[in-house]
Amino acid sequence: MEVENDLPTCVQARFKSDTGEETGSPLDLPLNITKDQLTLICNALLQEEDKPFLFFVNDTEITSTLQEALDIKSLNSEEVVEIIYQQQAVFRVRPVTRCTSSIPGHAEAVISTSFSPSGRQLASGSGDTTVRFWDLSTQTPLHVCKGHTNWVLCISWSPDGAKLASACKQGKVMLWDPVTGLQLGKTMVGHKQWVTALAWEPYHRNPDCRKLASASKDGDVRIWDTVTCLTVTSLTGHCKAVTSVKWGGGGLIYTSSQDRTIKVWRAEDGILCRTLEGHAHWVNSVALSTDYVLRTGPFHPITDRDGYIKDKSILQQRALDRYTEVCPGGQERLVSGSDDFTLFLWLPDKEKRPLARMTGHQQLINDVKFSPDTRLVASASFDKSVKLWEAATGKFITTLRGHVQAVYTVAWSADSRLLLSSSADSTLKVWSMKTKKLELDLPGHADEVYAVDWSPDGACVASGGKDKVLKLWQH
């Protein structure tokens, strides 16, 4: 190591992936090496071309030069500095900046809104008992689906985008054809109280997209065959309302409840595998590290621009490849948010004990989401803030402040660089993950914003709420 004025000008450094693999042998690097030069070296070592990376030294991000991120005075001349690299998404989602249309149509509050897995279709559910499909090219209403006799509380697209499930306050589950707007099959009846959440079997496990799980206030979770419209299995074990259900990629179903527990079930036979305990109050929301790839299944925001493949076996393999990429070794992580103001991070297929307890919110936590690249967790709370956490460890990163009332939901951009939040203060806000600060304020709604979704291809945001209007936002 060269020394000039007792301070080094070079260091020995080794590149290491954020999952712990060492890349190449130690190199002598000048301290004034820039982030762009590190990117070139990293691409060369990995034999990649032009892939974007983030670099960290001792948890500090290298934004300009290596020297600025290092504490030079405490450097040991024998020490090899570890430079941790994280690959970023190759495509970039541009921030939404303006409302391109406000589409009236619903006669009551918009409670849920969701883009299809490909991002090309949009649906919403409302207190007016209808489900609506919207034409994204003309930004006008497409179909009004009538059949429910009470508030439509949740909607969910099948992973192939061919069906939309909706569920209402009366406990009924219905299926709709997004092309015609007509009901598919019979109404699925069985729940004794309202349905709180829906989850489809992942595409890579069954490309026919036949099975659907519904969670209810009656304490049960039902698995339906959407062709016969009959219950296949009932998961009974929670002693209070079930608040959310997730169908994991490894054949497990995860449910959270007001009984303060999360239960892990085997999807094929409904056997209870384990109960995760730790929360001191209702568990409101759970998220899986694989949610984004399970939601989008065989669809990829970039590779699908070349036209649609119809061969199910090719699509199933593609969905499996995408799942395996974000979930090496089949290790899904789960995060839970509760009325006890805390979050827990779990390895639910292996461990009963949480990996981490995440504290700091001052009010109940309403929504939690993993970023699509599985590296971050965002939590929305009634304390008017959004908090960011490291998804691998549960370590607190920062608090995003700006809302002046309760934050209801969060939604990530497909490239994980931006986060959107919706609030009782009638605004949406876009946050940059680079600066960890507010990127854009999106006022426009006349009342509380309950529902928000960012299309999986990144092109568009949809929001709805108490003012009965569906808004579309683009860059």
Secondary structure, 3 states (H helix, E strand, C coil): CCEECCEECEEEEEEEECCCCEEEEEEEEECCCEHHHHHHHHHHHCCCCCCCEEEEECCEECCCEHHHHCCHHHCCCCCEEEEEEEECCCCCCCCCCEEEEEECCCCCCEEEEEECCCCCCEEEEECCCEEEEEECCCCEEEEEEECCCCCEEEEEECCCCCCEEEEECCCCEEEECCCCCCEEEEEECCCCCCEEEEEECCCCCCCCCCEEEEEECCCEEEEEECCCCEEEEEEECCCCCEEEEEECCCCEEEEEECCCCEEEEECCCCCEEEEECCCCCCEEEEEECCHHHHHHCCCCCCHHHHCCCCCHHHHHHHHHHHHHHHCHHHCCCEEEEECCCCEEEECCCCCCCCCEEECCCCCCEEEEEECCCCCEEEEEECCCEEEEEECCCCCEEEEEECCCCCEEEEEECCCCCEEEEEECCCCEEEEECCCCEEEEEECCCCCCEEEEEECCCCCCEEEEECCCCEEEEEC
